[in-house]
Amino acid sequence: MRICVIGAGAGGRAFSSFLASKGHSISLYNRSFSRIYDIIEQG
């Protein structure tokens, strides 16, 4: 399933991580790119 999460705060990141671990394709959006970049670096 393809899922979009808006907000890369603590909740958005935890939710995205959980869904990705279950095999879903995640699109994560945030006001600033720095939080998204940190997530991309972590894999």
mmCIF file as Biopython writes it, N, C-alpha, C and O atoms, coordinates in Angstrom:
data_model
#
loop_
_atom_site.group_PDB
_atom_site.id
_atom_site.type_symbol
_atom_site.label_atom_id
_atom_site.label_alt_id
_atom_site.label_comp_id
_atom_site.label_asym_id
_atom_site.label_entity_id
_atom_site.label_seq_id
_atom_site.pdbx_PDB_ins_code
_atom_site.Cartn_x
_atom_site.Cartn_y
_atom_site.Cartn_z
_atom_site.occupancy
_atom_site.B_iso_or_equiv
_atom_site.auth_seq_id
_atom_site.auth_asym_id
_atom_site.pdbx_PDB_model_num
ATOM 1   N N  . MET A ? 1  ? 0.843  -1.163 0.000  1.0 0.0 1  A 1 
ATOM 2   C CA . MET A ? 1  ? 0.000  0.000  0.000  1.0 0.0 1  A 1 
ATOM 3   C C  . MET A ? 1  ? 0.895  1.235  0.000  1.0 0.0 1  A 1 
ATOM 4   O O  . MET A ? 1  ? 1.944  1.236  0.645  1.0 0.0 1  A 1 
ATOM 5   N N  . ARG A ? 2  ? 0.500  2.274  -0.706 1.0 0.0 2  A 1 
ATOM 6   C CA . ARG A ? 2  ? 1.228  3.536  -0.724 1.0 0.0 2  A 1 
ATOM 7   C C  . ARG A ? 2  ? 0.561  4.495  0.258  1.0 0.0 2  A 1 
ATOM 8   O O  . ARG A ? 2  ? -0.647 4.724  0.185  1.0 0.0 2  A 1 
ATOM 9   N N  . ILE A ? 3  ? 1.351  5.056  1.177  1.0 0.0 3  A 1 
ATOM 10  C CA . ILE A ? 3  ? 0.812  5.898  2.240  1.0 0.0 3  A 1 
ATOM 11  C C  . ILE A ? 3  ? 1.598  7.199  2.296  1.0 0.0 3  A 1 
ATOM 12  O O  . ILE A ? 3  ? 2.821  7.196  2.155  1.0 0.0 3  A 1 
ATOM 13  N N  . CYS A ? 4  ? 0.902  8.308  2.502  1.0 0.0 4  A 1 
ATOM 14  C CA . CYS A ? 4  ? 1.520  9.620  2.651  1.0 0.0 4  A 1 
ATOM 15  C C  . CYS A ? 4  ? 1.370  10.060 4.105  1.0 0.0 4  A 1 
ATOM 16  O O  . CYS A ? 4  ? 0.272  10.030 4.660  1.0 0.0 4  A 1 
ATOM 17  N N  . VAL A ? 5  ? 2.481  10.469 4.716  1.0 0.0 5  A 1 
ATOM 18  C CA . VAL A ? 5  ? 2.470  10.984 6.083  1.0 0.0 5  A 1 
ATOM 19  C C  . VAL A ? 5  ? 2.922  12.435 6.018  1.0 0.0 5  A 1 
ATOM 20  O O  . VAL A ? 5  ? 3.976  12.732 5.456  1.0 0.0 5  A 1 
ATOM 21  N N  . ILE A ? 6  ? 2.141  13.334 6.584  1.0 0.0 6  A 1 
ATOM 22  C CA . ILE A ? 6  ? 2.490  14.748 6.590  1.0 0.0 6  A 1 
ATOM 23  C C  . ILE A ? 6  ? 2.955  15.110 7.990  1.0 0.0 6  A 1 
ATOM 24  O O  . ILE A ? 6  ? 2.198  15.025 8.957  1.0 0.0 6  A 1 
ATOM 25  N N  . GLY A ? 7  ? 4.211  15.515 8.076  1.0 0.0 7  A 1 
ATOM 26  C CA . GLY A ? 7  ? 4.823  15.882 9.350  1.0 0.0 7  A 1 
ATOM 27  C C  . GLY A ? 7  ? 5.853  14.853 9.766  1.0 0.0 7  A 1 
ATOM 28  O O  . GLY A ? 7  ? 5.540  13.678 9.956  1.0 0.0 7  A 1 
ATOM 29  N N  . ALA A ? 8  ? 7.102  15.316 9.905  1.0 0.0 8  A 1 
ATOM 30  C CA . ALA A ? 8  ? 8.195  14.410 10.261 1.0 0.0 8  A 1 
ATOM 31  C C  . ALA A ? 8  ? 8.657  14.643 11.690 1.0 0.0 8  A 1 
ATOM 32  O O  . ALA A ? 8  ? 9.843  14.522 12.000 1.0 0.0 8  A 1 
ATOM 33  N N  . GLY A ? 9  ? 7.712  14.977 12.554 1.0 0.0 9  A 1 
ATOM 34  C CA . GLY A ? 9  ? 8.034  15.080 13.972 1.0 0.0 9  A 1 
ATOM 35  C C  . GLY A ? 9  ? 8.155  13.685 14.564 1.0 0.0 9  A 1 
ATOM 36  O O  . GLY A ? 9  ? 8.229  12.698 13.833 1.0 0.0 9  A 1 
ATOM 37  N N  . ALA A ? 10 ? 8.175  13.608 15.858 1.0 0.0 10 A 1 
ATOM 38  C CA . ALA A ? 10 ? 8.345  12.315 16.528 1.0 0.0 10 A 1 
ATOM 39  C C  . ALA A ? 10 ? 7.245  11.328 16.132 1.0 0.0 10 A 1 
ATOM 40  O O  . ALA A ? 10 ? 7.527  10.162 15.855 1.0 0.0 10 A 1 
ATOM 41  N N  . GLY A ? 11 ? 6.013  11.786 16.104 1.0 0.0 11 A 1 
ATOM 42  C CA . GLY A ? 11 ? 4.901  10.903 15.760 1.0 0.0 11 A 1 
ATOM 43  C C  . GLY A ? 11 ? 4.913  10.469 14.311 1.0 0.0 11 A 1 
ATOM 44  O O  . GLY A ? 11 ? 4.711  9.292  14.010 1.0 0.0 11 A 1 
ATOM 45  N N  . GLY A ? 12 ? 5.148  11.407 13.412 1.0 0.0 12 A 1 
ATOM 46  C CA . GLY A ? 12 ? 5.188  11.095 11.986 1.0 0.0 12 A 1 
ATOM 47  C C  . GLY A ? 12 ? 6.309  10.142 11.633 1.0 0.0 12 A 1 
ATOM 48  O O  . GLY A ? 12 ? 6.139  9.242  10.809 1.0 0.0 12 A 1 
ATOM 49  N N  . ARG A ? 13 ? 7.463  10.344 12.263 1.0 0.0 13 A 1 
ATOM 50  C CA . ARG A ? 13 ? 8.596  9.456  11.990 1.0 0.0 13 A 1 
ATOM 51  C C  . ARG A ? 13 ? 8.342  8.062  12.547 1.0 0.0 13 A 1 
ATOM 52  O O  . ARG A ? 13 ? 8.654  7.071  11.889 1.0 0.0 13 A 1 
ATOM 53  N N  . ALA A ? 14 ? 7.784  7.971  13.742 1.0 0.0 14 A 1 
ATOM 54  C CA . ALA A ? 14 ? 7.496  6.662  14.334 1.0 0.0 14 A 1 
ATOM 55  C C  . ALA A ? 14 ? 6.451  5.914  13.502 1.0 0.0 14 A 1 
ATOM 56  O O  . ALA A ? 14 ? 6.592  4.720  13.237 1.0 0.0 14 A 1 
ATOM 57  N N  . PHE A ? 15 ? 5.409  6.627  13.098 1.0 0.0 15 A 1 
ATOM 58  C CA . PHE A ? 15 ? 4.345  6.029  12.289 1.0 0.0 15 A 1 
ATOM 59  C C  . PHE A ? 15 ? 4.898  5.560  10.945 1.0 0.0 15 A 1 
ATOM 60  O O  . PHE A ? 15 ? 4.589  4.456  10.495 1.0 0.0 15 A 1 
ATOM 61  N N  . SER A ? 16 ? 5.713  6.396  10.308 1.0 0.0 16 A 1 
ATOM 62  C CA . SER A ? 16 ? 6.311  6.044  9.017  1.0 0.0 16 A 1 
ATOM 63  C C  . SER A ? 16 ? 7.218  4.833  9.136  1.0 0.0 16 A 1 
ATOM 64  O O  . SER A ? 16 ? 7.193  3.938  8.291  1.0 0.0 16 A 1 
ATOM 65  N N  . SER A ? 17 ? 8.012  4.814  10.185 1.0 0.0 17 A 1 
ATOM 66  C CA . SER A ? 17 ? 8.930  3.698  10.400 1.0 0.0 17 A 1 
ATOM 67  C C  . SER A ? 17 ? 8.164  2.392  10.592 1.0 0.0 17 A 1 
ATOM 68  O O  . SER A ? 17 ? 8.533  1.359  10.034 1.0 0.0 17 A 1 
ATOM 69  N N  . PHE A ? 18 ? 7.108  2.447  11.376 1.0 0.0 18 A 1 
ATOM 70  C CA . PHE A ? 18 ? 6.293  1.256  11.619 1.0 0.0 18 A 1 
ATOM 71  C C  . PHE A ? 18 ? 5.674  0.744  10.323 1.0 0.0 18 A 1 
ATOM 72  O O  . PHE A ? 18 ? 5.736  -0.448 10.023 1.0 0.0 18 A 1 
ATOM 73  N N  . LEU A ? 19 ? 5.074  1.658  9.557  1.0 0.0 19 A 1 
ATOM 74  C CA . LEU A ? 19 ? 4.431  1.246  8.309  1.0 0.0 19 A 1 
ATOM 75  C C  . LEU A ? 19 ? 5.440  0.711  7.303  1.0 0.0 19 A 1 
ATOM 76  O O  . LEU A ? 19 ? 5.156  -0.258 6.599  1.0 0.0 19 A 1 
ATOM 77  N N  . ALA A ? 20 ? 6.612  1.327  7.227  1.0 0.0 20 A 1 
ATOM 78  C CA . ALA A ? 20 ? 7.652  0.849  6.313  1.0 0.0 20 A 1 
ATOM 79  C C  . ALA A ? 20 ? 8.118  -0.545 6.712  1.0 0.0 20 A 1 
ATOM 80  O O  . ALA A ? 20 ? 8.401  -1.378 5.851  1.0 0.0 20 A 1 
ATOM 81  N N  . SER A ? 21 ? 8.198  -0.801 8.018  1.0 0.0 21 A 1 
ATOM 82  C CA . SER A ? 21 ? 8.628  -2.124 8.480  1.0 0.0 21 A 1 
ATOM 83  C C  . SER A ? 21 ? 7.615  -3.208 8.119  1.0 0.0 21 A 1 
ATOM 84  O O  . SER A ? 21 ? 7.953  -4.390 8.059  1.0 0.0 21 A 1 
ATOM 85  N N  . LYS A ? 22 ? 6.378  -2.799 7.881  1.0 0.0 22 A 1 
ATOM 86  C CA . LYS A ? 22 ? 5.327  -3.737 7.476  1.0 0.0 22 A 1 
ATOM 87  C C  . LYS A ? 22 ? 5.236  -3.876 5.960  1.0 0.0 22 A 1 
ATOM 88  O O  . LYS A ? 22 ? 4.350  -4.561 5.448  1.0 0.0 22 A 1 
ATOM 89  N N  . GLY A ? 23 ? 6.168  -3.215 5.230  1.0 0.0 23 A 1 
ATOM 90  C CA . GLY A ? 23 ? 6.231  -3.379 3.788  1.0 0.0 23 A 1 
ATOM 91  C C  . GLY A ? 23 ? 5.498  -2.336 2.965  1.0 0.0 23 A 1 
ATOM 92  O O  . GLY A ? 23 ? 5.401  -2.473 1.746  1.0 0.0 23 A 1 
ATOM 93  N N  . HIS A ? 24 ? 4.980  -1.298 3.603  1.0 0.0 24 A 1 
ATOM 94  C CA . HIS A ? 24 ? 4.264  -0.257 2.874  1.0 0.0 24 A 1 
ATOM 95  C C  . HIS A ? 24 ? 5.242  0.751  2.282  1.0 0.0 24 A 1 
ATOM 96  O O  . HIS A ? 24 ? 6.332  0.958  2.814  1.0 0.0 24 A 1 
ATOM 97  N N  . SER A ? 25 ? 4.844  1.373  1.177  1.0 0.0 25 A 1 
ATOM 98  C CA . SER A ? 25 ? 5.626  2.431  0.544  1.0 0.0 25 A 1 
ATOM 99  C C  . SER A ? 25 ? 5.192  3.762  1.148  1.0 0.0 25 A 1 
ATOM 100 O O  . SER A ? 25 ? 4.013  4.110  1.096  1.0 0.0 25 A 1 
ATOM 101 N N  . ILE A ? 26 ? 6.137  4.511  1.721  1.0 0.0 26 A 1 
ATOM 102 C CA . ILE A ? 26 ? 5.819  5.725  2.468  1.0 0.0 26 A 1 
ATOM 103 C C  . ILE A ? 26 ? 6.342  6.959  1.750  1.0 0.0 26 A 1 
ATOM 104 O O  . ILE A ? 26 ? 7.485  6.981  1.293  1.0 0.0 26 A 1 
ATOM 105 N N  . SER A ? 27 ? 5.504  7.987  1.651  1.0 0.0 27 A 1 
ATOM 106 C CA . SER A ? 27 ? 5.925  9.323  1.237  1.0 0.0 27 A 1 
ATOM 107 C C  . SER A ? 27 ? 5.782  10.203 2.468  1.0 0.0 27 A 1 
ATOM 108 O O  . SER A ? 27 ? 4.696  10.321 3.036  1.0 0.0 27 A 1 
ATOM 109 N N  . LEU A ? 28 ? 6.885  10.821 2.877  1.0 0.0 28 A 1 
ATOM 110 C CA . LEU A ? 28 ? 6.896  11.631 4.096  1.0 0.0 28 A 1 
ATOM 111 C C  . LEU A ? 28 ? 7.161  13.081 3.726  1.0 0.0 28 A 1 
ATOM 112 O O  . LEU A ? 28 ? 8.153  13.378 3.060  1.0 0.0 28 A 1 
ATOM 113 N N  . TYR A ? 29 ? 6.292  13.981 4.147  1.0 0.0 29 A 1 
ATOM 114 C CA . TYR A ? 29 ? 6.412  15.404 3.841  1.0 0.0 29 A 1 
ATOM 115 C C  . TYR A ? 29 ? 6.562  16.192 5.133  1.0 0.0 29 A 1 
ATOM 116 O O  . TYR A ? 29 ? 5.964  15.862 6.157  1.0 0.0 29 A 1 
ATOM 117 N N  . ASN A ? 30 ? 7.386  17.255 5.062  1.0 0.0 30 A 1 
ATOM 118 C CA . ASN A ? 30 ? 7.628  18.107 6.220  1.0 0.0 30 A 1 
ATOM 119 C C  . ASN A ? 30 ? 7.947  19.518 5.734  1.0 0.0 30 A 1 
ATOM 120 O O  . ASN A ? 30 ? 8.358  19.704 4.589  1.0 0.0 30 A 1 
ATOM 121 N N  . ARG A ? 31 ? 7.759  20.515 6.607  1.0 0.0 31 A 1 
ATOM 122 C CA . ARG A ? 31 ? 8.077  21.898 6.241  1.0 0.0 31 A 1 
ATOM 123 C C  . ARG A ? 31 ? 9.542  22.075 5.905  1.0 0.0 31 A 1 
ATOM 124 O O  . ARG A ? 31 ? 9.883  22.737 4.924  1.0 0.0 31 A 1 
ATOM 125 N N  . SER A ? 32 ? 10.409 21.490 6.711  1.0 0.0 32 A 1 
ATOM 126 C CA . SER A ? 32 ? 11.846 21.628 6.473  1.0 0.0 32 A 1 
ATOM 127 C C  . SER A ? 32 ? 12.421 20.294 6.008  1.0 0.0 32 A 1 
ATOM 128 O O  . SER A ? 32 ? 12.011 19.226 6.463  1.0 0.0 32 A 1 
ATOM 129 N N  . PHE A ? 33 ? 13.379 20.383 5.094  1.0 0.0 33 A 1 
ATOM 130 C CA . PHE A ? 33 ? 13.962 19.175 4.521  1.0 0.0 33 A 1 
ATOM 131 C C  . PHE A ? 33 ? 14.941 18.498 5.473  1.0 0.0 33 A 1 
ATOM 132 O O  . PHE A ? 33 ? 15.241 17.317 5.300  1.0 0.0 33 A 1 
ATOM 133 N N  . SER A ? 34 ? 15.447 19.217 6.477  1.0 0.0 34 A 1 
ATOM 134 C CA . SER A ? 34 ? 16.492 18.655 7.342  1.0 0.0 34 A 1 
ATOM 135 C C  . SER A ? 34 ? 16.040 17.380 8.056  1.0 0.0 34 A 1 
ATOM 136 O O  . SER A ? 34 ? 16.817 16.431 8.158  1.0 0.0 34 A 1 
ATOM 137 N N  . ARG A ? 35 ? 14.831 17.339 8.539  1.0 0.0 35 A 1 
ATOM 138 C CA . ARG A ? 35 ? 14.341 16.117 9.213  1.0 0.0 35 A 1 
ATOM 139 C C  . ARG A ? 35 ? 14.190 14.968 8.225  1.0 0.0 35 A 1 
ATOM 140 O O  . ARG A ? 35 ? 14.485 13.817 8.550  1.0 0.0 35 A 1 
ATOM 141 N N  . ILE A ? 36 ? 13.734 15.281 7.033  1.0 0.0 36 A 1 
ATOM 142 C CA . ILE A ? 36 ? 13.583 14.253 6.006  1.0 0.0 36 A 1 
ATOM 143 C C  . ILE A ? 36 ? 14.956 13.708 5.619  1.0 0.0 36 A 1 
ATOM 144 O O  . ILE A ? 36 ? 15.127 12.500 5.457  1.0 0.0 36 A 1 
ATOM 145 N N  . TYR A ? 37 ? 15.927 14.600 5.473  1.0 0.0 37 A 1 
ATOM 146 C CA . TYR A ? 37 ? 17.278 14.189 5.091  1.0 0.0 37 A 1 
ATOM 147 C C  . TYR A ? 37 ? 17.870 13.239 6.132  1.0 0.0 37 A 1 
ATOM 148 O O  . TYR A ? 37 ? 18.528 12.264 5.772  1.0 0.0 37 A 1 
ATOM 149 N N  . ASP A ? 38 ? 17.644 13.512 7.415  1.0 0.0 38 A 1 
ATOM 150 C CA . ASP A ? 38 ? 18.131 12.623 8.478  1.0 0.0 38 A 1 
ATOM 151 C C  . ASP A ? 38 ? 17.546 11.222 8.327  1.0 0.0 38 A 1 
ATOM 152 O O  . ASP A ? 38 ? 18.246 10.230 8.527  1.0 0.0 38 A 1 
ATOM 153 N N  . ILE A ? 39 ? 16.286 11.141 7.982  1.0 0.0 39 A 1 
ATOM 154 C CA . ILE A ? 39 ? 15.622 9.847  7.810  1.0 0.0 39 A 1 
ATOM 155 C C  . ILE A ? 39 ? 16.186 9.117  6.593  1.0 0.0 39 A 1 
ATOM 156 O O  . ILE A ? 39 ? 16.403 7.905  6.635  1.0 0.0 39 A 1 
ATOM 157 N N  . ILE A ? 40 ? 16.422 9.853  5.515  1.0 0.0 40 A 1 
ATOM 158 C CA . ILE A ? 40 ? 16.982 9.249  4.302  1.0 0.0 40 A 1 
ATOM 159 C C  . ILE A ? 40 ? 18.364 8.673  4.596  1.0 0.0 40 A 1 
ATOM 160 O O  . ILE A ? 40 ? 18.687 7.579  4.133  1.0 0.0 40 A 1 
ATOM 161 N N  . GLU A ? 41 ? 19.176 9.392  5.355  1.0 0.0 41 A 1 
ATOM 162 C CA . GLU A ? 41 ? 20.516 8.909  5.701  1.0 0.0 41 A 1 
ATOM 163 C C  . GLU A ? 41 ? 20.467 7.622  6.518  1.0 0.0 41 A 1 
ATOM 164 O O  . GLU A ? 41 ? 21.331 6.759  6.369  1.0 0.0 41 A 1 
ATOM 165 N N  . GLN A ? 42 ? 19.460 7.490  7.378  1.0 0.0 42 A 1 
ATOM 166 C CA . GLN A ? 42 ? 19.342 6.307  8.226  1.0 0.0 42 A 1 
ATOM 167 C C  . GLN A ? 42 ? 18.873 5.090  7.434  1.0 0.0 42 A 1 
ATOM 168 O O  . GLN A ? 42 ? 19.074 3.953  7.859  1.0 0.0 42 A 1 
ATOM 169 N N  . GLY A ? 43 ? 18.260 5.327  6.304  1.0 0.0 43 A 1 
ATOM 170 C CA . GLY A ? 43 ? 17.784 4.216  5.461  1.0 0.0 43 A 1 
ATOM 171 C C  . GLY A ? 43 ? 16.387 3.935  5.757  1.0 0.0 43 A 1 
ATOM 172 O O  . GLY A ? 43 ? 15.797 3.036  5.157  1.0 0.0 43 A 1 
#
